[in-house]
Amino acid sequence: MSSYRCPVCDYVYDEAKGAAREGFPPGTAWSAVPDDWCCPDCGVREKVDFEEMGVKT
């Protein structure tokens, strides 16, 4: 599973952990996150702006 980082505030979306407060349970793939989703911490960046951090093993 991969992780994605907001380039503004460094919030990290980890597919393995999901984002419970955003309604994404653990195991939710990045591709399943809506394209219009914004960073929950800073609200500035949209999904397209997040940077892939790589795959965790």
PyMOL Python script that loads the backbone (N, CA, C, O; Angstrom):
from pymol import cmd

cmd.read_pdbstr("""\
ATOM      1  N   MET A   1       0.849  -1.173   0.000  1.00  0.00           N
ATOM      2  CA  MET A   1       0.000   0.000   0.000  1.00  0.00           C
ATOM      3  C   MET A   1       0.896   1.237   0.000  1.00  0.00           C
ATOM      4  O   MET A   1       2.017   1.204   0.507  1.00  0.00           O
ATOM      5  N   SER A   2       0.393   2.318  -0.568  1.00  0.00           N
ATOM      6  CA  SER A   2       1.176   3.541  -0.723  1.00  0.00           C
ATOM      7  C   SER A   2       0.711   4.631   0.232  1.00  0.00           C
ATOM      8  O   SER A   2      -0.355   4.540   0.841  1.00  0.00           O
ATOM      9  N   SER A   3       1.534   5.656   0.344  1.00  0.00           N
ATOM     10  CA  SER A   3       1.219   6.850   1.120  1.00  0.00           C
ATOM     11  C   SER A   3       1.355   8.060   0.210  1.00  0.00           C
ATOM     12  O   SER A   3       2.139   8.056  -0.740  1.00  0.00           O
ATOM     13  N   TYR A   4       0.578   9.100   0.514  1.00  0.00           N
ATOM     14  CA  TYR A   4       0.567  10.325  -0.288  1.00  0.00           C
ATOM     15  C   TYR A   4       0.635  11.511   0.658  1.00  0.00           C
ATOM     16  O   TYR A   4      -0.049  11.531   1.681  1.00  0.00           O
ATOM     17  N   ARG A   5       1.465  12.510   0.320  1.00  0.00           N
ATOM     18  CA  ARG A   5       1.727  13.650   1.193  1.00  0.00           C
ATOM     19  C   ARG A   5       1.248  14.951   0.579  1.00  0.00           C
ATOM     20  O   ARG A   5       1.437  15.202  -0.611  1.00  0.00           O
ATOM     21  N   CYS A   6       0.621  15.778   1.414  1.00  0.00           N
ATOM     22  CA  CYS A   6       0.231  17.127   0.999  1.00  0.00           C
ATOM     23  C   CYS A   6       1.494  17.990   0.971  1.00  0.00           C
ATOM     24  O   CYS A   6       2.210  18.051   1.971  1.00  0.00           O
ATOM     25  N   PRO A   7       1.783  18.656  -0.149  1.00  0.00           N
ATOM     26  CA  PRO A   7       3.001  19.462  -0.239  1.00  0.00           C
ATOM     27  C   PRO A   7       2.955  20.769   0.553  1.00  0.00           C
ATOM     28  O   PRO A   7       3.976  21.445   0.681  1.00  0.00           O
ATOM     29  N   VAL A   8       1.799  21.131   1.081  1.00  0.00           N
ATOM     30  CA  VAL A   8       1.686  22.371   1.849  1.00  0.00           C
ATOM     31  C   VAL A   8       1.906  22.126   3.339  1.00  0.00           C
ATOM     32  O   VAL A   8       2.722  22.802   3.966  1.00  0.00           O
ATOM     33  N   CYS A   9       1.179  21.159   3.910  1.00  0.00           N
ATOM     34  CA  CYS A   9       1.225  20.971   5.362  1.00  0.00           C
ATOM     35  C   CYS A   9       1.824  19.638   5.798  1.00  0.00           C
ATOM     36  O   CYS A   9       1.953  19.379   6.995  1.00  0.00           O
ATOM     37  N   ASP A  10       2.188  18.799   4.848  1.00  0.00           N
ATOM     38  CA  ASP A  10       2.797  17.497   5.121  1.00  0.00           C
ATOM     39  C   ASP A  10       1.836  16.460   5.707  1.00  0.00           C
ATOM     40  O   ASP A  10       2.280  15.444   6.242  1.00  0.00           O
ATOM     41  N   TYR A  11       0.529  16.704   5.615  1.00  0.00           N
ATOM     42  CA  TYR A  11      -0.439  15.661   5.983  1.00  0.00           C
ATOM     43  C   TYR A  11      -0.167  14.447   5.104  1.00  0.00           C
ATOM     44  O   TYR A  11       0.096  14.590   3.910  1.00  0.00           O
ATOM     45  N   VAL A  12      -0.229  13.253   5.689  1.00  0.00           N
ATOM     46  CA  VAL A  12       0.017  12.027   4.935  1.00  0.00           C
ATOM     47  C   VAL A  12      -1.232  11.160   4.937  1.00  0.00           C
ATOM     48  O   VAL A  12      -1.781  10.842   5.993  1.00  0.00           O
ATOM     49  N   TYR A  13      -1.676  10.781   3.738  1.00  0.00           N
ATOM     50  CA  TYR A  13      -2.741   9.792   3.595  1.00  0.00           C
ATOM     51  C   TYR A  13      -2.062   8.453   3.348  1.00  0.00           C
ATOM     52  O   TYR A  13      -1.367   8.274   2.348  1.00  0.00           O
ATOM     53  N   ASP A  14      -2.268   7.522   4.261  1.00  0.00           N
ATOM     54  CA  ASP A  14      -1.689   6.181   4.169  1.00  0.00           C
ATOM     55  C   ASP A  14      -2.822   5.217   3.835  1.00  0.00           C
ATOM     56  O   ASP A  14      -3.769   5.075   4.609  1.00  0.00           O
ATOM     57  N   GLU A  15      -2.726   4.560   2.690  1.00  0.00           N
ATOM     58  CA  GLU A  15      -3.784   3.638   2.264  1.00  0.00           C
ATOM     59  C   GLU A  15      -4.042   2.555   3.311  1.00  0.00           C
ATOM     60  O   GLU A  15      -5.188   2.150   3.500  1.00  0.00           O
ATOM     61  N   ALA A  16      -3.017   2.088   3.981  1.00  0.00           N
ATOM     62  CA  ALA A  16      -3.176   1.031   4.979  1.00  0.00           C
ATOM     63  C   ALA A  16      -3.986   1.509   6.185  1.00  0.00           C
ATOM     64  O   ALA A  16      -4.740   0.734   6.773  1.00  0.00           O
ATOM     65  N   LYS A  17      -3.834   2.774   6.550  1.00  0.00           N
ATOM     66  CA  LYS A  17      -4.532   3.336   7.714  1.00  0.00           C
ATOM     67  C   LYS A  17      -5.862   3.979   7.351  1.00  0.00           C
ATOM     68  O   LYS A  17      -6.761   4.063   8.187  1.00  0.00           O
ATOM     69  N   GLY A  18      -5.993   4.433   6.104  1.00  0.00           N
ATOM     70  CA  GLY A  18      -7.194   5.155   5.705  1.00  0.00           C
ATOM     71  C   GLY A  18      -7.245   6.514   6.384  1.00  0.00           C
ATOM     72  O   GLY A  18      -6.219   7.040   6.815  1.00  0.00           O
ATOM     73  N   ALA A  19      -8.433   7.074   6.476  1.00  0.00           N
ATOM     74  CA  ALA A  19      -8.645   8.359   7.152  1.00  0.00           C
ATOM     75  C   ALA A  19     -10.050   8.321   7.740  1.00  0.00           C
ATOM     76  O   ALA A  19     -11.009   8.778   7.117  1.00  0.00           O
ATOM     77  N   ALA A  20     -10.157   7.774   8.939  1.00  0.00           N
ATOM     78  CA  ALA A  20     -11.462   7.553   9.563  1.00  0.00           C
ATOM     79  C   ALA A  20     -12.291   8.830   9.657  1.00  0.00           C
ATOM     80  O   ALA A  20     -13.493   8.807   9.394  1.00  0.00           O
ATOM     81  N   ARG A  21     -11.664   9.935  10.025  1.00  0.00           N
ATOM     82  CA  ARG A  21     -12.421  11.185  10.175  1.00  0.00           C
ATOM     83  C   ARG A  21     -12.947  11.713   8.844  1.00  0.00           C
ATOM     84  O   ARG A  21     -13.849  12.551   8.811  1.00  0.00           O
ATOM     85  N   GLU A  22     -12.372  11.212   7.740  1.00  0.00           N
ATOM     86  CA  GLU A  22     -12.820  11.598   6.403  1.00  0.00           C
ATOM     87  C   GLU A  22     -13.753  10.558   5.790  1.00  0.00           C
ATOM     88  O   GLU A  22     -14.265  10.748   4.687  1.00  0.00           O
ATOM     89  N   GLY A  23     -13.973   9.452   6.515  1.00  0.00           N
ATOM     90  CA  GLY A  23     -14.875   8.413   6.026  1.00  0.00           C
ATOM     91  C   GLY A  23     -14.212   7.339   5.185  1.00  0.00           C
ATOM     92  O   GLY A  23     -14.897   6.588   4.491  1.00  0.00           O
ATOM     93  N   PHE A  24     -12.872   7.252   5.237  1.00  0.00           N
ATOM     94  CA  PHE A  24     -12.140   6.243   4.475  1.00  0.00           C
ATOM     95  C   PHE A  24     -11.554   5.215   5.437  1.00  0.00           C
ATOM     96  O   PHE A  24     -10.587   5.515   6.137  1.00  0.00           O
ATOM     97  N   PRO A  25     -12.120   4.008   5.484  1.00  0.00           N
ATOM     98  CA  PRO A  25     -11.619   2.983   6.406  1.00  0.00           C
ATOM     99  C   PRO A  25     -10.228   2.488   6.002  1.00  0.00           C
ATOM    100  O   PRO A  25      -9.801   2.700   4.867  1.00  0.00           O
ATOM    101  N   PRO A  26      -9.521   1.832   6.922  1.00  0.00           N
ATOM    102  CA  PRO A  26      -8.220   1.254   6.576  1.00  0.00           C
ATOM    103  C   PRO A  26      -8.332   0.387   5.327  1.00  0.00           C
ATOM    104  O   PRO A  26      -9.298  -0.354   5.150  1.00  0.00           O
ATOM    105  N   GLY A  27      -7.331   0.495   4.475  1.00  0.00           N
ATOM    106  CA  GLY A  27      -7.319  -0.274   3.240  1.00  0.00           C
ATOM    107  C   GLY A  27      -7.933   0.440   2.053  1.00  0.00           C
ATOM    108  O   GLY A  27      -7.974  -0.112   0.953  1.00  0.00           O
ATOM    109  N   THR A  28      -8.421   1.680   2.259  1.00  0.00           N
ATOM    110  CA  THR A  28      -9.007   2.435   1.149  1.00  0.00           C
ATOM    111  C   THR A  28      -7.898   2.905   0.211  1.00  0.00           C
ATOM    112  O   THR A  28      -7.025   3.679   0.603  1.00  0.00           O
ATOM    113  N   ALA A  29      -7.946   2.431  -1.020  1.00  0.00           N
ATOM    114  CA  ALA A  29      -6.936   2.793  -2.016  1.00  0.00           C
ATOM    115  C   ALA A  29      -7.057   4.268  -2.393  1.00  0.00           C
ATOM    116  O   ALA A  29      -8.145   4.843  -2.349  1.00  0.00           O
ATOM    117  N   TRP A  30      -5.948   4.864  -2.757  1.00  0.00           N
ATOM    118  CA  TRP A  30      -5.924   6.264  -3.199  1.00  0.00           C
ATOM    119  C   TRP A  30      -6.880   6.474  -4.366  1.00  0.00           C
ATOM    120  O   TRP A  30      -7.527   7.516  -4.466  1.00  0.00           O
ATOM    121  N   SER A  31      -6.965   5.489  -5.240  1.00  0.00           N
ATOM    122  CA  SER A  31      -7.850   5.594  -6.409  1.00  0.00           C
ATOM    123  C   SER A  31      -9.321   5.654  -6.014  1.00  0.00           C
ATOM    124  O   SER A  31     -10.149   6.108  -6.804  1.00  0.00           O
ATOM    125  N   ALA A  32      -9.663   5.203  -4.808  1.00  0.00           N
ATOM    126  CA  ALA A  32     -11.046   5.235  -4.330  1.00  0.00           C
ATOM    127  C   ALA A  32     -11.403   6.562  -3.656  1.00  0.00           C
ATOM    128  O   ALA A  32     -12.575   6.830  -3.394  1.00  0.00           O
ATOM    129  N   VAL A  33     -10.399   7.385  -3.377  1.00  0.00           N
ATOM    130  CA  VAL A  33     -10.630   8.707  -2.785  1.00  0.00           C
ATOM    131  C   VAL A  33     -11.121   9.620  -3.905  1.00  0.00           C
ATOM    132  O   VAL A  33     -10.501   9.674  -4.967  1.00  0.00           O
ATOM    133  N   PRO A  34     -12.231  10.345  -3.686  1.00  0.00           N
ATOM    134  CA  PRO A  34     -12.776  11.205  -4.752  1.00  0.00           C
ATOM    135  C   PRO A  34     -11.760  12.240  -5.249  1.00  0.00           C
ATOM    136  O   PRO A  34     -10.952  12.749  -4.472  1.00  0.00           O
ATOM    137  N   ASP A  35     -11.808  12.540  -6.529  1.00  0.00           N
ATOM    138  CA  ASP A  35     -10.872  13.491  -7.133  1.00  0.00           C
ATOM    139  C   ASP A  35     -10.997  14.898  -6.562  1.00  0.00           C
ATOM    140  O   ASP A  35     -10.028  15.657  -6.586  1.00  0.00           O
ATOM    141  N   ASP A  36     -12.175  15.261  -6.048  1.00  0.00           N
ATOM    142  CA  ASP A  36     -12.365  16.609  -5.502  1.00  0.00           C
ATOM    143  C   ASP A  36     -12.065  16.686  -4.001  1.00  0.00           C
ATOM    144  O   ASP A  36     -12.325  17.711  -3.370  1.00  0.00           O
ATOM    145  N   TRP A  37     -11.529  15.624  -3.438  1.00  0.00           N
ATOM    146  CA  TRP A  37     -11.168  15.591  -2.023  1.00  0.00           C
ATOM    147  C   TRP A  37     -10.016  16.548  -1.769  1.00  0.00           C
ATOM    148  O   TRP A  37      -9.057  16.589  -2.540  1.00  0.00           O
ATOM    149  N   CYS A  38     -10.106  17.322  -0.688  1.00  0.00           N
ATOM    150  CA  CYS A  38      -9.056  18.271  -0.314  1.00  0.00           C
ATOM    151  C   CYS A  38      -8.371  17.809   0.962  1.00  0.00           C
ATOM    152  O   CYS A  38      -8.928  17.020   1.725  1.00  0.00           O
ATOM    153  N   CYS A  39      -7.187  18.293   1.186  1.00  0.00           N
ATOM    154  CA  CYS A  39      -6.437  17.962   2.392  1.00  0.00           C
ATOM    155  C   CYS A  39      -7.279  18.307   3.621  1.00  0.00           C
ATOM    156  O   CYS A  39      -7.760  19.434   3.734  1.00  0.00           O
ATOM    157  N   PRO A  40      -7.469  17.354   4.550  1.00  0.00           N
ATOM    158  CA  PRO A  40      -8.300  17.625   5.723  1.00  0.00           C
ATOM    159  C   PRO A  40      -7.626  18.530   6.749  1.00  0.00           C
ATOM    160  O   PRO A  40      -8.304  19.091   7.610  1.00  0.00           O
ATOM    161  N   ASP A  41      -6.315  18.681   6.675  1.00  0.00           N
ATOM    162  CA  ASP A  41      -5.618  19.531   7.641  1.00  0.00           C
ATOM    163  C   ASP A  41      -5.535  20.984   7.198  1.00  0.00           C
ATOM    164  O   ASP A  41      -5.831  21.886   7.981  1.00  0.00           O
ATOM    165  N   CYS A  42      -5.137  21.223   5.950  1.00  0.00           N
ATOM    166  CA  CYS A  42      -4.980  22.614   5.507  1.00  0.00           C
ATOM    167  C   CYS A  42      -6.084  23.055   4.549  1.00  0.00           C
ATOM    168  O   CYS A  42      -6.317  24.253   4.388  1.00  0.00           O
ATOM    169  N   GLY A  43      -6.764  22.104   3.914  1.00  0.00           N
ATOM    170  CA  GLY A  43      -7.860  22.426   3.006  1.00  0.00           C
ATOM    171  C   GLY A  43      -7.434  23.134   1.734  1.00  0.00           C
ATOM    172  O   GLY A  43      -8.279  23.545   0.939  1.00  0.00           O
ATOM    173  N   VAL A  44      -6.141  23.280   1.534  1.00  0.00           N
ATOM    174  CA  VAL A  44      -5.646  24.045   0.403  1.00  0.00           C
ATOM    175  C   VAL A  44      -5.464  23.186  -0.834  1.00  0.00           C
ATOM    176  O   VAL A  44      -5.863  23.583  -1.929  1.00  0.00           O
ATOM    177  N   ARG A  45      -4.882  22.045  -0.678  1.00  0.00           N
ATOM    178  CA  ARG A  45      -4.534  21.204  -1.824  1.00  0.00           C
ATOM    179  C   ARG A  45      -5.599  20.160  -2.106  1.00  0.00           C
ATOM    180  O   ARG A  45      -6.225  19.618  -1.195  1.00  0.00           O
ATOM    181  N   GLU A  46      -5.789  19.892  -3.393  1.00  0.00           N
ATOM    182  CA  GLU A  46      -6.699  18.840  -3.817  1.00  0.00           C
ATOM    183  C   GLU A  46      -5.910  17.555  -4.015  1.00  0.00           C
ATOM    184  O   GLU A  46      -4.679  17.563  -4.021  1.00  0.00           O
ATOM    185  N   LYS A  47      -6.621  16.467  -4.173  1.00  0.00           N
ATOM    186  CA  LYS A  47      -6.004  15.152  -4.325  1.00  0.00           C
ATOM    187  C   LYS A  47      -4.917  15.141  -5.394  1.00  0.00           C
ATOM    188  O   LYS A  47      -3.868  14.525  -5.205  1.00  0.00           O
ATOM    189  N   VAL A  48      -5.157  15.806  -6.498  1.00  0.00           N
ATOM    190  CA  VAL A  48      -4.213  15.803  -7.620  1.00  0.00           C
ATOM    191  C   VAL A  48      -2.853  16.396  -7.229  1.00  0.00           C
ATOM    192  O   VAL A  48      -1.843  16.084  -7.860  1.00  0.00           O
ATOM    193  N   ASP A  49      -2.819  17.243  -6.203  1.00  0.00           N
ATOM    194  CA  ASP A  49      -1.585  17.897  -5.786  1.00  0.00           C
ATOM    195  C   ASP A  49      -0.741  17.060  -4.826  1.00  0.00           C
ATOM    196  O   ASP A  49       0.430  17.369  -4.603  1.00  0.00           O
ATOM    197  N   PHE A  50      -1.324  16.004  -4.258  1.00  0.00           N
ATOM    198  CA  PHE A  50      -0.593  15.167  -3.317  1.00  0.00           C
ATOM    199  C   PHE A  50       0.551  14.446  -4.026  1.00  0.00           C
ATOM    200  O   PHE A  50       0.449  14.104  -5.204  1.00  0.00           O
ATOM    201  N   GLU A  51       1.634  14.221  -3.296  1.00  0.00           N
ATOM    202  CA  GLU A  51       2.814  13.562  -3.844  1.00  0.00           C
ATOM    203  C   GLU A  51       2.901  12.141  -3.305  1.00  0.00           C
ATOM    204  O   GLU A  51       2.804  11.922  -2.097  1.00  0.00           O
ATOM    205  N   GLU A  52       3.084  11.181  -4.198  1.00  0.00           N
ATOM    206  CA  GLU A  52       3.218   9.795  -3.758  1.00  0.00           C
ATOM    207  C   GLU A  52       4.547   9.629  -3.035  1.00  0.00           C
ATOM    208  O   GLU A  52       5.593  10.057  -3.523  1.00  0.00           O
ATOM    209  N   MET A  53       4.491   9.000  -1.865  1.00  0.00           N
ATOM    210  CA  MET A  53       5.689   8.787  -1.060  1.00  0.00           C
ATOM    211  C   MET A  53       6.275   7.403  -1.301  1.00  0.00           C
ATOM    212  O   MET A  53       7.386   7.112  -0.857  1.00  0.00           O
ATOM    213  N   GLY A  54       5.548   6.565  -1.992  1.00  0.00           N
ATOM    214  CA  GLY A  54       6.054   5.233  -2.279  1.00  0.00           C
ATOM    215  C   GLY A  54       5.238   4.150  -1.609  1.00  0.00           C
ATOM    216  O   GLY A  54       4.271   4.410  -0.893  1.00  0.00           O
ATOM    217  N   VAL A  55       5.660   2.934  -1.866  1.00  0.00           N
ATOM    218  CA  VAL A  55       4.955   1.758  -1.370  1.00  0.00           C
ATOM    219  C   VAL A  55       5.612   1.273  -0.097  1.00  0.00           C
ATOM    220  O   VAL A  55       6.835   1.152  -0.016  1.00  0.00           O
ATOM    221  N   LYS A  56       4.774   0.993   0.908  1.00  0.00           N
ATOM    222  CA  LYS A  56       5.273   0.409   2.149  1.00  0.00           C
ATOM    223  C   LYS A  56       5.204  -1.101   2.034  1.00  0.00           C
ATOM    224  O   LYS A  56       4.255  -1.655   1.479  1.00  0.00           O
ATOM    225  N   THR A  57       6.207  -1.749   2.557  1.00  0.00           N
ATOM    226  CA  THR A  57       6.192  -3.214   2.535  1.00  0.00           C
ATOM    227  C   THR A  57       6.065  -3.770   3.921  1.00  0.00           C
ATOM    228  O   THR A  57       6.035  -4.988   4.097  1.00  0.00           O
TER     229      THR A  57
END
""", "prot")
cmd.dss("prot")
cmd.show_as("cartoon", "prot")
cmd.util.cbc("prot")
cmd.orient("prot")
